[in-house]
Amino acid sequence: QVQLVESGGGLVQPGGSLRLSCAASGGRISSFSAMGWYRQAPGKERELVARMSPGGSTNYADSVKGRFTISRDNAKNTVYLQMNSLKPEDTAVYFCNMVRATTTYWGKGTLVTVSS
């Protein structure tokens, strides 16, 4: 069974950086048709932050373009989200997401709080 475990969240000041990790077990990330990061802020709907295809093409939400970078390490079976120049509006629970065939897998999320 596929399990996704996020880590790397925490409290950071505006302008700071964090790197989130999503470790997958029960399947190789190279076997997934898509992988990505979503976030959900208090009182708001979950939204796409960044997504990567198996071929390596990426797309980002407009609000994070130029600041966030999604990447993967197939050997470690891990997907990353490098977040720079963080803003208070980036505060949310960040979820890892992977899709294989008709099944979507989610992690439990990691909280990112951007505050001075």
N, C-alpha and C positions, 0 to 999 in steps of 0.2 A: 504494500500500500504506500502511495506517495505521501510524504510528509514534508512540509516546508516550515522552516524555523527562521524567523527574522531576529536580528540582533543589531546593536549599534546605536539605538536611539538614546535620547537623553536630553538634558537641558543645555542649551547653548545660547550665547549672546548674539544679538543681531550682527550680521557680518561674518559670523563664524562658519565653521565647516563641520560636517559629520559624514561618515561613511556607513551606510547600512549594508548588511549582508543578509543573504537568504540562502541557507544551506538546504539542499534537497536530499532526501533519502527515498529509497524505493523506486528509483528511476533515474536514468541519466538525463541531465538537462538538454543534452544534444538530441534527445528523442521527442522533445516537446515542440509543438508548432508555434508557440509564442510564449514569451516570458516577460514579466513586467512588474511595475510598482504602481500601486494605487494609494490614495490617502483619503482619510475621512476626518474632517474637522468637526468640532462640536456643533450640533444642530444643522449640519450640512450633509449632502449626499456624498457617497464615495465617488471619487473622480480618478481618472487615469492621470498618472504623473509621467511615466516613461515606459516604453515598450521596445522589445528587441525581437527580431525574427531569428530563426536558426541560421540564416545566412549572414546575420550581423547588422542588417539595416535597423535603424532606430527611428522612433518618433517621440516627441515630447509635448507636453501641454505648453501652451504659449506662455503661461505664467512662470515656467521654470527653464525655458530655453536659454542657453548660454550660462546657466548656473549649475544645472544638474547633469550628471552623466551616468548612463546605465552601461554596465559591462558584465562580462561573465568570465569565469575560469572553469573550463570543462574538466580539467584535472582535479579541481577541488569540488566540482559539482555545485558551484556557488555562483549566484548572481549578486551584483553589487549596485548600489546607488550612491555615487559621490555627490554630496550636496555642498555647494559653496555659496558664499554671499547670502546666507540665510536671512530671512525676513520673519517678523512676527506672524505674518499671514501664512507661513509655511507650517505653523504649529498644527499638528494632526497626528492621528495614528496611521502609520504607514504599513501597508500590507503587500506581501509578495504574492504574485499570481502567475500560474503556469497553466497552459492548455495543452492537452494531448487528445487528439481525435475529438470526441464530443464531451470530454470531461474537463472541467475547470477545477483547479486546486488552489486553495488559499492558505496562507499562514495565519497565525493568530494576531499578528501585528506587533509593531514596536512604536512606542510613543516618542515623538519629537516635539520638544517645547522650545520655542525661540523667544527669549525674554531677557530683558536687562534687570 
